[in-house]
Amino acid sequence: MNDLINIFLKHTFELNINWLLCIHFILVTYFIGVIISVRRPVGVAFAWIFIVMTFPVFGISLYVLIGERPVGRKLTRKITRMNREYSEVTEGMRIKYASDRQQLPIESRSFSLLAESNNGTPVVAGNKVDLHTNSLQILQLFIDEINQAKESLHLEFYIWALGGDADRVGEAMIAAAKRGVACRVLLDSLGSKDWFKSKWPARFRNAGIEVTEALPIQIGRFQFRRADLRLHRKIFIIDNAIVWTGSMNLVDPRTFKQDSGVGEWVDAMVRVEGPVASQFELTFSFDWSVDNPRITHFNNQRAPAAPNEGGVIAQELASGPVYRDDILYQVMISAIIDAREELTITTPYFGPDDGLMQALMGTARRGVRVTLIAPKLNDSKLVAWSSRSYYADLLNSGVHIAEFHGGLLHTKSLLVDKKTAIFGSVNFDQRSLRLNFEISLIVYNKDFCSKLETLIESYLAQSNYVDPKVWSKRPRWQHYLENAAHLTSPLL
């Protein structure tokens, strides 16, 4: 009897093992097919295939979470539908402002065309652009703008942090809504998670302020939408005529992330008056329509463009997955290659791919002075180690690397030959260039670029250049640690 039981158990065990192996084979084969169905860098594809084959449960779960760039089938359909409706407005802009491009130098015209391609917005003349560099003063100016607003206030940010003067901005918004100003607030679900858990959403809604949570993280829907796609834009629009944009979230640097050990965050913003403000209003309207589940079609009110306020030619550059895929990446590559004398990049997070690295190294080797300014201390150790894995190749190519020690340098800018600037929310990493919804202002104006250069010089005064000889002699364990962290760079 015992022999029969043992034979039965052995047979059952072998049968279960065979079934498990069969299921394993089917799942792995299926996901390998999914991986190769999308054309991606060969190294990335083989890395995913290796992970899925070696650690099927972990690998498949990881691939479902972050392996591709989907925003979800339902949201993709909505974006596609609204993008067709949105294109009617942008086409009208391109026709209306077509002559403004002729005011640009010949070498800048093709660059502006790239930035407006794939349903983007054109260069427009007649703007006034002011650079602001003190975060507390910027928050006070936000409050002043809110107090003076007559018609509408539209805010779109990645983070609204609790505490300090950021709360004063919230109180001013409530007061504005009570006096009849139409207020809308669009915040990223993850970046502003503490704000959404606080009393502020209820207070805003009770005051008549419309609040929408962008890209909410929903457990159980990861198989349909990548979990780490974020709304990273920073946009504040007053009366459809004035716009603020740049690197700064709605945070008070005196209270924000004070336990991270990196000091206060250092940011910069621009205040823009003029026709380009309507481009930011258009982007806000599009994002609001996409992220608000009650809206099914994009129905922009076509607010009249703000009147000319100055002599600056500028252009908004909005980007994101599904929405204008890879245009931002192509613009960055083009800006680097177009540099003839000087190229300066400020970024808190540095994680380029091979294409950007080759562009930077090639630009330095043909005699352009290329300078990268990044914070010495970072709020993410993994990002810091990964960033430094690129240093040796950059230094050997002649790129100058300066590490800022006056806090966490959060300003994101690219200055080309002191006459063209890209300024906004974009980090020089693959997350900003491939995954996040980002916003930038391209400024074709030497006076503004001169002001940005002055700001950059102030950063350099608080920085130390990395010495190539000293860097080459760093401990071997640091080299291995940096290269190990580099393997995670596509995910950071």
SULPELIN-V843884 format. One record per backbone hydrogen bond with DSSP energy under -1.0 kcal/mol. CO is the residue of the C=O (numbers start at 1). NH is the residue of the N-H. Records with the same first field share a line. If there is no record, write none. Layout:
CO=NH / NH
This chain:
1=5
2=6
3=7
4=8
5=9
6=10
7=11
8=12
9=13
10=14
11=15
12=16
13=17
14=18
15=19
16=20
17=21
18=22
19=23
20=24
21=25
22=26
23=27
24=28
25=29
26=30
27=31
28=32
29=33
30=34
31=35
32=36
41=45
42=46
43=47
44=48
45=49
46=50
47=51
48=52
49=53
50=54
51=55
55=59
56=60
57=61
58=62
59=63
60=64
61=65
62=66
63=67
65=227
70=226
72=76
73=77
74=78
75=79
76=80
77=81
78=82
79=83
80=84
81=85
82=86
83=87
86=90
87=91
88=92
89=93
90=94
91=95
92=96
93=97
97=100
99=102
100=103
101=104
105=108
108=112
109=113
110=114
111=115
112=116
116=120
124=314
126=309
127=312
128=273
130=271
132=269
134=138
135=139
136=140
137=141
138=142
139=143
140=144
141=145
142=146
143=147
144=148
151=182
152=239
153=184
154=237
155=186
156=235
157=188
159=250
163=166
164=167
165=169
166=170
167=171
168=172
169=173
170=174
171=175
172=176
173=177
174=178
175=179
176=181
177=180
182=153
183=210
184=155
185=212
186=157
187=214
188=192
190=193
192=196
193=197
195=198
199=203
200=204
201=205
202=206
203=207
204=209
205=208
210=185
212=187
214=189
218=221
221=224 / 225
230=437
235=156
236=244
237=154
238=241 / 242
241=274
242=238
243=272
244=236
245=270
249=251
250=161
252=255 / 256
257=260
264=408
266=410
268=247
269=132
270=245
271=130
272=243
273=128
274=277
275=278
276=279 / 280
277=281
278=282
279=283
280=284
281=285
282=286
283=287
284=288
285=289
286=290
287=291
288=292
292=295
312=127
313=444
314=124
315=442
317=440
319=438
321=323
324=327
326=330
327=331
328=332
329=333
330=334
331=335
332=336
333=337
334=338
341=369
342=417
343=371
344=415
345=373
346=413
351=430
353=357
354=358
355=359
356=360
357=361
358=362
359=363
360=364
361=365
362=366
363=368
364=367
368=370
369=343
370=400
371=345
372=402
373=347
374=404
380=384
381=385
382=386
383=387
384=388
386=389
387=390
390=394
391=395
392=396
394=399
395=398
400=372
401=466
402=374
403=464
404=376
407=409
408=266
412=424
413=346
414=422
415=344
416=419 / 420
420=416
421=443
422=414
423=441
427=429
428=351
429=433
430=434
431=435 / 436
437=232
438=319
439=425
440=317
441=423
442=315
443=421
445=449
446=450
447=451
448=452
449=453
450=454
451=455
452=456
453=457
454=458
455=459
456=460
457=461
459=462
460=463
462=405
464=403
467=471
468=472
471=474
475=479
476=480
477=481
478=482
479=483
480=484
481=485
482=486
485=488
486=489
488=491
